[in-house]
């Protein structure tokens, strides 16, 4: 008989990148799963749904509640994502009063989720959230639906910083009109038949593009789910390897790592010259869990 696995959340945090803006990330879990969600900051002049001025925050909170209620043993994840996006599309349509919505203005979010399925551990995702899982043998695996996306984002941010004359002056490059127009053009390509980026949001067809990976790790294992804002400690700032990221999260705790992250962004490199990025500080969310037999 295949042994059943148990997943336990041991630490979790979610921190807004800017105290003047609502946090557009979310994290949560239930008895069989854990997840993080990264809402993409809106590029429109005003929100559609209107939650604290952020459609991304609304979508992240909707997805958190939906996942905690609906991700149950045996439930098909593609069906869950399809149903969630149908519900979101209905709310967005009703909130818009039937007026046309520019594709770049639609709310979108990425997510990474891990679920215990009997004796297996399976990862599901859309977008650029991350999962790092270290087995008892020290081997660390990395799961994401958009591998290498941080490299493309860094290069785009580098060009935008040169154009804007620095990051600190604008706080977020998306506030600069030329950069915002380019971001809108890119966002408008999401969730189309020819797209490489599919998300939570208003397109049910995204369910067909769900990235699924069956994870193999020696048990007991320690896992770290995080949005790209937290994964930057490894991906962008090079302070940790994936294995070190998980080990430090376990030994030092997520709060200490968040303090290090914000120190890098706000004290060491507030202008984005050392580490090109689109915001001084992005929302950062992380969830630490263990898997045992």
C-alpha positions as a Python dict, from the first residue, in 0.01 Angstrom:
ca = {
    (1, 'X'): (0, 0, 0),
    (2, 'X'): (134, 345, -94),
    (3, 'X'): (179, 556, 221),
    (4, 'X'): (-33, 870, 244),
    (5, 'X'): (143, 1201, 279),
    (6, 'X'): (69, 1484, 519),
    (7, 'X'): (132, 1851, 436),
    (8, 'X'): (172, 2102, 720),
    (9, 'X'): (215, 2478, 683),
    (10, 'X'): (481, 2596, 929),
    (11, 'X'): (534, 2965, 843),
    (12, 'X'): (367, 3221, 620),
    (13, 'X'): (384, 3594, 546),
    (14, 'X'): (265, 3843, 287),
    (15, 'X'): (399, 4198, 276),
    (16, 'X'): (299, 4494, 59),
    (17, 'X'): (584, 4642, -141),
    (18, 'X'): (453, 4993, -84),
    (19, 'X'): (272, 5096, 236),
    (20, 'X'): (64, 5338, 30),
    (21, 'X'): (-83, 5057, -184),
    (22, 'X'): (-289, 4750, -105),
    (23, 'X'): (-109, 4415, -106),
    (24, 'X'): (-199, 4231, -427),
    (25, 'X'): (-59, 3894, -316),
    (26, 'X'): (-228, 3620, -116),
    (27, 'X'): (-139, 3286, 38),
    (28, 'X'): (-324, 3005, 209),
    (29, 'X'): (-399, 2639, 224),
    (30, 'X'): (-617, 2364, 361),
    (31, 'X'): (-567, 2007, 482),
    (32, 'X'): (-432, 1886, 148),
    (33, 'X'): (-280, 2190, -22),
    (34, 'X'): (-85, 2513, 7),
    (35, 'X'): (-52, 2799, -240),
    (36, 'X'): (61, 3153, -315),
    (37, 'X'): (-109, 3400, -553),
    (38, 'X'): (47, 3703, -720),
    (39, 'X'): (-194, 3961, -856),
    (40, 'X'): (-52, 4173, -1139),
    (41, 'X'): (-79, 4544, -1064),
    (42, 'X'): (-340, 4704, -1287),
    (43, 'X'): (-234, 4928, -1574),
    (44, 'X'): (-562, 5115, -1612),
    (45, 'X'): (-651, 5459, -1480),
    (46, 'X'): (-903, 5312, -1237),
    (47, 'X'): (-1015, 4972, -1114),
    (48, 'X'): (-1313, 4785, -1254),
    (49, 'X'): (-1430, 4593, -949),
    (50, 'X'): (-1316, 4862, -710),
    (51, 'X'): (-1174, 4677, -410),
    (52, 'X'): (-942, 4933, -249),
    (53, 'X'): (-863, 5058, -598),
    (54, 'X'): (-704, 4730, -707),
    (55, 'X'): (-859, 4463, -926),
    (56, 'X'): (-547, 4252, -868),
    (57, 'X'): (-608, 4250, -493),
    (58, 'X'): (-972, 4157, -550),
    (59, 'X'): (-873, 3868, -776),
    (60, 'X'): (-606, 3742, -536),
    (61, 'X'): (-852, 3737, -246),
    (62, 'X'): (-1121, 3572, -456),
    (63, 'X'): (-875, 3301, -565),
    (64, 'X'): (-752, 3246, -207),
    (65, 'X'): (-1105, 3183, -77),
    (66, 'X'): (-1193, 2969, -379),
    (67, 'X'): (-881, 2751, -350),
    (68, 'X'): (-922, 2698, 23),
    (69, 'X'): (-1281, 2584, -30),
    (70, 'X'): (-1255, 2396, -359),
    (71, 'X'): (-909, 2232, -373),
    (72, 'X'): (-1010, 1904, -218),
    (73, 'X'): (-873, 1551, -266),
    (74, 'X'): (-967, 1413, -605),
    (75, 'X'): (-1107, 1739, -745),
    (76, 'X'): (-969, 1814, -1090),
    (77, 'X'): (-750, 2126, -1075),
    (78, 'X'): (-826, 2232, -1432),
    (79, 'X'): (-1197, 2231, -1348),
    (80, 'X'): (-1126, 2444, -1040),
    (81, 'X'): (-931, 2703, -1241),
    (82, 'X'): (-1194, 2707, -1517),
    (83, 'X'): (-1476, 2764, -1268),
    (84, 'X'): (-1283, 3034, -1082),
    (85, 'X'): (-1212, 3223, -1404),
    (86, 'X'): (-1574, 3197, -1513),
    (87, 'X'): (-1685, 3349, -1182),
    (88, 'X'): (-1426, 3626, -1208),
    (89, 'X'): (-1533, 3702, -1566),
    (90, 'X'): (-1895, 3737, -1456),
    (91, 'X'): (-1809, 3980, -1178),
    (92, 'X'): (-1583, 4188, -1404),
    (93, 'X'): (-1846, 4202, -1679),
    (94, 'X'): (-2120, 4302, -1434),
    (95, 'X'): (-1897, 4564, -1269),
    (96, 'X'): (-1808, 4722, -1603),
    (97, 'X'): (-2171, 4787, -1686),
    (98, 'X'): (-2129, 4607, -2016),
    (99, 'X'): (-1877, 4862, -2143),
    (100, 'X'): (-1580, 4731, -2343),
    (101, 'X'): (-1264, 4665, -2142),
    (102, 'X'): (-915, 4696, -2291),
    (103, 'X'): (-735, 4359, -2271),
    (104, 'X'): (-450, 4510, -2071),
    (105, 'X'): (-698, 4636, -1812),
    (106, 'X'): (-842, 4295, -1722),
    (107, 'X'): (-738, 4160, -1379),
    (108, 'X'): (-481, 3879, -1390),
    (109, 'X'): (-287, 3680, -1132),
    (110, 'X'): (-34, 3401, -1123),
    (111, 'X'): (-31, 3119, -872),
    (112, 'X'): (163, 2815, -760),
    (113, 'X'): (-8, 2542, -561),
    (114, 'X'): (106, 2211, -420),
    (115, 'X'): (-137, 1935, -328),
    (116, 'X'): (-104, 1598, -160),
    (117, 'X'): (-266, 1335, -378),
    (118, 'X'): (-249, 1010, -185),
    (119, 'X'): (115, 910, -185),
    (120, 'X'): (220, 1182, -431),
    (121, 'X'): (292, 1552, -419),
    (122, 'X'): (179, 1747, -726),
    (123, 'X'): (244, 2110, -822),
    (124, 'X'): (5, 2322, -1030),
    (125, 'X'): (64, 2670, -1158),
    (126, 'X'): (7, 2959, -1395),
    (127, 'X'): (241, 3257, -1412),
    (128, 'X'): (574, 3317, -1241),
    (129, 'X'): (521, 3212, -877),
    (130, 'X'): (773, 2959, -746),
    (131, 'X'): (799, 2637, -550),
    (132, 'X'): (1129, 2514, -403),
    (133, 'X'): (1124, 2169, -243),
    (134, 'X'): (1417, 2015, -57),
    (135, 'X'): (1415, 1646, 28),
    (136, 'X'): (1585, 1485, 327),
    (137, 'X'): (1874, 1393, 94),
    (138, 'X'): (1941, 1764, 31),
    (139, 'X'): (1824, 1762, -331),
    (140, 'X'): (1616, 2070, -418),
    (141, 'X'): (1367, 2090, -704),
    (142, 'X'): (1222, 2411, -847),
    (143, 'X'): (875, 2429, -1001),
    (144, 'X'): (722, 2724, -1186),
    (145, 'X'): (484, 2771, -1476),
    (146, 'X'): (710, 3033, -1641),
    (147, 'X'): (1074, 2923, -1614),
    (148, 'X'): (1324, 3199, -1682),
    (149, 'X'): (1068, 3479, -1663),
    (150, 'X'): (1280, 3672, -1412),
    (151, 'X'): (1558, 3702, -1671),
    (152, 'X'): (1325, 3859, -1928),
    (153, 'X'): (1177, 4091, -1665),
    (154, 'X'): (1522, 4205, -1552),
    (155, 'X'): (1622, 4297, -1906),
    (156, 'X'): (1297, 4484, -1963),
    (157, 'X'): (1343, 4671, -1637),
    (158, 'X'): (1701, 4760, -1727),
    (159, 'X'): (1587, 4928, -2048),
    (160, 'X'): (1301, 5105, -1873),
    (161, 'X'): (1529, 5240, -1597),
    (162, 'X'): (1763, 5387, -1856),
    (163, 'X'): (1466, 5552, -2028),
    (164, 'X'): (1317, 5686, -1702),
    (165, 'X'): (1650, 5803, -1561),
    (166, 'X'): (1630, 5590, -1248),
    (167, 'X'): (1379, 5399, -1040),
    (168, 'X'): (1371, 5591, -712),
    (169, 'X'): (1230, 5907, -871),
    (170, 'X'): (915, 5732, -996),
    (171, 'X'): (896, 5448, -738),
    (172, 'X'): (730, 5229, -1002),
    (173, 'X'): (831, 5235, -1366),
    (174, 'X'): (471, 5168, -1471),
    (175, 'X'): (398, 5529, -1368),
    (176, 'X'): (618, 5656, -1652),
    (177, 'X'): (394, 5700, -1961),
    (178, 'X'): (619, 5543, -2224),
    (179, 'X'): (702, 5247, -2002),
    (180, 'X'): (335, 5207, -1911),
    (181, 'X'): (237, 5193, -2277),
    (182, 'X'): (491, 4915, -2339),
    (183, 'X'): (368, 4722, -2035),
    (184, 'X'): (12, 4755, -2163),
    (185, 'X'): (109, 4615, -2502),
    (186, 'X'): (273, 4318, -2331),
    (187, 'X'): (-16, 4261, -2087),
    (188, 'X'): (-264, 4260, -2376),
    (189, 'X'): (-95, 3947, -2514),
    (190, 'X'): (-186, 3740, -2207),
    (191, 'X'): (-450, 3467, -2230),
    (192, 'X'): (-476, 3461, -2609),
    (193, 'X'): (-463, 3159, -2836),
    (194, 'X'): (-108, 3248, -2942),
    (195, 'X'): (4, 3346, -2591),
    (196, 'X'): (283, 3197, -2381),
    (197, 'X'): (135, 3351, -2064),
    (198, 'X'): (-189, 3225, -1913),
    (199, 'X'): (-328, 3336, -1578),
    (200, 'X'): (-604, 3337, -1327),
    (201, 'X'): (-849, 3605, -1435),
    (202, 'X'): (-1135, 3624, -1680),
    (203, 'X'): (-1038, 3361, -1939),
    (204, 'X'): (-1169, 3007, -1861),
    (205, 'X'): (-946, 2863, -2138),
    (206, 'X'): (-646, 2925, -1912),
    (207, 'X'): (-739, 2596, -1743),
    (208, 'X'): (-614, 2411, -2051),
    (209, 'X'): (-269, 2564, -2000),
    (210, 'X'): (-226, 2472, -1636),
    (211, 'X'): (133, 2358, -1573),
    (212, 'X'): (137, 2034, -1374),
    (213, 'X'): (442, 1864, -1223),
    (214, 'X'): (457, 1551, -1010),
    (215, 'X'): (726, 1619, -752),
    (216, 'X'): (983, 1364, -639),
    (217, 'X'): (1162, 1421, -309),
    (218, 'X'): (1303, 1211, -27),
    (219, 'X'): (1076, 1247, 276),
    (220, 'X'): (1047, 1426, 504),
    (221, 'X'): (1073, 1729, 275),
    (222, 'X'): (1062, 2105, 328),
    (223, 'X'): (894, 2328, 71),
    (224, 'X'): (886, 2703, 7),
    (225, 'X'): (614, 2857, -207),
    (226, 'X'): (669, 3222, -298),
    (227, 'X'): (577, 3500, -534),
    (228, 'X'): (847, 3648, -754),
    (229, 'X'): (878, 3941, -514),
    (230, 'X'): (1015, 3705, -247),
    (231, 'X'): (1197, 3472, -486),
    (232, 'X'): (1401, 3779, -588),
    (233, 'X'): (1633, 3696, -296),
    (234, 'X'): (1757, 3410, -514),
    (235, 'X'): (1657, 3499, -871),
    (236, 'X'): (1740, 3868, -883),
    (237, 'X'): (1964, 3952, -588),
    (238, 'X'): (2166, 3630, -579),
    (239, 'X'): (2179, 3606, -200),
    (240, 'X'): (2077, 3240, -188),
    (241, 'X'): (2076, 2933, -405),
    (242, 'X'): (1738, 2755, -416),
    (243, 'X'): (1858, 2505, -153),
    (244, 'X'): (1989, 2786, 68),
    (245, 'X'): (1662, 2975, 30),
    (246, 'X'): (1466, 2681, 171),
    (247, 'X'): (1720, 2608, 445),
    (248, 'X'): (1731, 2970, 562),
    (249, 'X'): (1353, 2997, 560),
    (250, 'X'): (1343, 2700, 794),
    (251, 'X'): (1629, 2808, 1023),
    (252, 'X'): (1591, 3188, 1034),
    (253, 'X'): (1223, 3227, 953),
    (254, 'X'): (1043, 3415, 679),
    (255, 'X'): (1026, 3742, 876),
    (256, 'X'): (1405, 3769, 892),
    (257, 'X'): (1433, 3697, 521),
    (258, 'X'): (1174, 3964, 442),
    (259, 'X'): (1379, 4216, 641),
    (260, 'X'): (1685, 4127, 434),
    (261, 'X'): (1486, 4158, 111),
    (262, 'X'): (1360, 4507, 197),
    (263, 'X'): (1706, 4619, 311),
    (264, 'X'): (1850, 4525, -29),
    (265, 'X'): (1574, 4710, -215),
    (266, 'X'): (1541, 5021, -1),
    (267, 'X'): (1892, 5075, 136),
    (268, 'X'): (2136, 4901, -97),
    (269, 'X'): (1973, 4964, -435),
    (270, 'X'): (1671, 5199, -423),
    (271, 'X'): (1741, 5328, -775),
    (272, 'X'): (1746, 4986, -942),
    (273, 'X'): (2096, 5023, -1084),
    (274, 'X'): (2242, 4708, -926),
    (275, 'X'): (1926, 4501, -959),
    (276, 'X'): (1698, 4632, -1237),
    (277, 'X'): (1330, 4592, -1154),
    (278, 'X'): (1002, 4769, -1222),
    (279, 'X'): (934, 4869, -860),
    (280, 'X'): (1158, 4963, -570),
    (281, 'X'): (982, 4687, -375),
    (282, 'X'): (730, 4439, -506),
    (283, 'X'): (470, 4267, -289),
    (284, 'X'): (642, 3965, -132),
    (285, 'X'): (465, 3650, -16),
    (286, 'X'): (608, 3321, 107),
    (287, 'X'): (475, 3004, 265),
    (288, 'X'): (690, 2735, 426),
    (289, 'X'): (558, 2382, 461),
    (290, 'X'): (672, 2030, 541),
    (291, 'X'): (567, 1701, 388),
    (292, 'X'): (589, 1384, 593),
    (293, 'X'): (460, 1028, 571),
}
